[in-house]
């Protein structure tokens, strides 16, 4: 079935710059640093993927980028303007579904424009286009509880895209899906990105997901988190999982990232134990990664 024609609004891709950002919680002697002197750039029109150990501070960085919290030190800007709070130009897809269970797929997608009083003909046409694009036209009147996990994720992508943000921020959005559905969503999401080239910032703990999706991978340290490495993923698009599996370059990127992540995991293991710390130091020296 052909797509419904729509006067789609142009995609305006933004660029986020994080400079010397630190974030701590607590007071005085109980203060805990979660992010420390972190700097990186989410380039315009690129799909940047951040990968790091669980609990390293990735979700804290997402809250800072979204404007839900402010850094203790440093600055975060979007197209040169300071980020001072939440705004529709930066939309977040979280790990857990955020669809309203009492609303149909159609009404969930239209929630943002309706809340802003922007439910005009152009918006409705664009919503129809997105509903078709995410393959949910036949499920427009279904409620979230009647949709599979993959369908819920696609509905949330449409609900974000209808707001036409400058930057999409995704916090492990496919984490709860089964392995087969997750891989299908990788390819589906990758095609959506390749079609509109919106700026995307995607956070994951899955190295295969990172390498398949990314134009650039930021490999993070353990808590307090910093950027340990920036790896350019110069693989041609469009991408297929079968091609990535057989790609020497993809495997090189994967090995480089895994080496750093393994080092960070070992350091985390050693924290709080003198014997473990001595073991890790000796291991890293033998491996040439101290």
N, C-alpha and C positions, 0 to 999 in steps of 0.2 A: 504494500500500500504506500502510495506516495505521501510525502510529508505535507502538512498543512502550510500553505504559504504564509509568511509573516514578515512584517517590517521590523526585523530584529534590531534592537539598539546596538550601536557600535561598541565593541569591547574596548575599554580604556584600561590598559595594563599599568599598574603602579609599580614603584620600586621602594623597598624598605631598606633602610640602613641602620644597623645596630652598632653603636660605637661605645666601647668601654663600659658595657652594662654590667652592673652587679646588683644582686637582690638578696637581702637578708631578712630573716624573721626573728622576732623575739627582742628582748631588751637586755642590755648590759651583758652579764656573764652567760646568759642563756641564749644569746644571739647566735643564729645559725646561718651560715652563708650557703645559698643554694645555687646561685649563679655568680661567677667571679670574673670580672674584666673580660667580658665576652664581646667579640666584634665579628660581624659578618654582614654580607649584603644579600638580599633577596632580589635578584635582578629582574628587570622589567621583561615580561613575556616569557620567562623561564620557569621550569618546574624544578624547584630546589627541594631536596629531600634531606631532612635531618635524622640521623640515626645515632643512638647511644644506648648505654645500659639502662635497664629499667630503674626508675627512681633517681636518675641523674640530674633532673631539673628541666627536662624537655617541656613538660606541661606548664611549668612556671614561665618559661620563655613564651609559650603560646599566650598565656594570660597577659603578659607584658605587651606582646605584639598586638593583641586585640584591644588593649587599652583598659582591660578589667582591673589591672594593677599598674603601679608606677615603679620604675627602677629605683633602687636605693642610691645608685650612682650611674652616671653615663646618660646616653640619649638614644632615643629611637625616633626616626623620622619616616614619613611617607611622602615621597616626592619632595623632600626637603623641608616639609612642615612637621613640627613636633607632634607626636601622638599623645594626646592628653586624656583620651577616654574612648569608649566604644563608639563605633560609627559604621554605617552601612557600607563604607568603602572597604572594610575588612570584615569578612564573615567567616565564622568558625564552624566546622563540622566536627562534633565531638565523637568520642568512642561509643557512647551510648546514644541510642536513637532519641531525637528531640522532637519527633513528630507529635502533634497533639492527638491523643487517642480518640477524642470525641469528634474529630474533623475527618472528612473524606480526603482522599489523595488530592483531589482538585482544590479543596478549600485550604489544605495545608500548603500547597504550592503558592496560593494567592495570599497567604497570610500577611506577608510584608507589605505589598502594595495596598491591600485593604486597610491595614492599620495606619498607613500614611495618607489614606484618602486619595490614592492614585489608581483607582480601579477603572481606567478608561478603556476605550476600544483597543488601543494599541497594546495595552498591558494584557488584555484578555486574549488577543491574537498571539502574543508572545508566549503566554501560558499554554495555549493549545499547541504551539510549536514545541515547547519544552516537554509537555506531556507525551507527545509523540516521540520526541528525541530520546527520552529515557525509557521508551517501550512500555508505558503504562496507560495508554489511551483506553484500553479495555478494562482498566482498574480504577478509572477516575472516581467512581462512586463507592469504592471500597474503603474501609477504615484500616488504620495501621495494623491492628490485630489480625486482619484478614490477608495481610501481605507477608511474603517471605522476607528473610533478613536482607537478601540482595535487593528486593523490590523496595524495601524501606530506605536503603542507602541511596538508591536511584531517585526516589522521591525527594530525599533531603538534598541531593545535588541540584535537582530542578528548583527546589524552594530557595536555595542559595543563589543560583544563577539568575533567577528572575529579578533579583535586586541589582544585578549587574555590578558586583563589587570590583574594585581595582585589584584586590588581592584576595584569593581564597586560601584559608588556613585550615588544614585538615589534621586532626589529632587521632592517628591510628584508626581511621574510619572503618576499616575492614577487619579489625582485630577479632571480633566475635563470630565471624563467618566460618563455615566449614572450609576445608582446603580447596575443594573444587570450586565452590562459589567465590571464594576469595580470588583465585586466579582468573576467573571470568571477570570479576570486578576490576582487576588490574588492567586487563585489556580494554574493558569498556571505558574506564576512567581515562586511560591513556588516549583513546580515540577522541573523547570529548576535549581533552586538553589540546591535542594536535589540531583540532578543528578551529578552536577559537583563540589559542595562544594567550589566554589570560595568565597573569602572574599567579603561580601556585606555590604554596609552602606546605609540604607534606611531612608529617612526623611519623616515624615508625621504629620498631625494634627488629624488623624482619629484613635481613640483608638482601634476600632475593627480591622482595618488594622494592627496596631502595634502588637497586641496580636496574631493574626493569623500567621503573618510572622516571628516574631522574635525568635531568640535564647536568645537574651538579649535586654532589653528596657532601653534606657537612657531617663529619664524624666527631662526636662529642666525647669529652672526658667524663669520668665519674664525678659525683657531687663533691664540691661545687663545680658546676659544669663550665667548660670552656670549649672552644673549637680546637680539636687536635689536628684535623686535616681537612682540606678542601680538595675533593677529587672531581675532576671533570669527566663526565660520562659521555664521551664522544661516539655514541652509537647511533646509527642512522634511524630515522623515523620514516614511516610508522614501524612500530616494533611488534614482533610476535614472540610469545614465550619460547617456541621451538627454536627461533633464531638465536635468542639470548643464551640458551643452554649450550649451543654449539659455538658461541663466540669466544675467541681467546681474549679479546679486550674486556668483555664482560667478566670473565673469570679473573683477569688481572685486577680489575677494580674490586671485585669481591674479596680476593686474597688480601689486598692492601687494607681494605676496611676491617676485615676480620682480624688481621694482625694487631691493629690498634685497639679494637674492641676487646680482644683477648687480654692485652696488656692492662687495660682499664679494669677488666673483671678480676684479674689477678691482684691488682692493687686494692680493689674493694675487699677481696677475700682476706687480705692481710691486715685490714684496718682493725685496730683494737687488740692485736695479738703480736707480741714481739717475735715469737718463733715463726709465725706465718709471714711477718714482714721480712725477716731475714731470709726465709725460703724464697720469697718472691724476688727480693733484690738479687739473690744468687741466680735464680732462673733467668731473670731479664738480662743480666750480664752475660750469661752463657749464650742467650739468644741474640745478643747484640742490640737490645732494644731498651736498655736502661736510660 
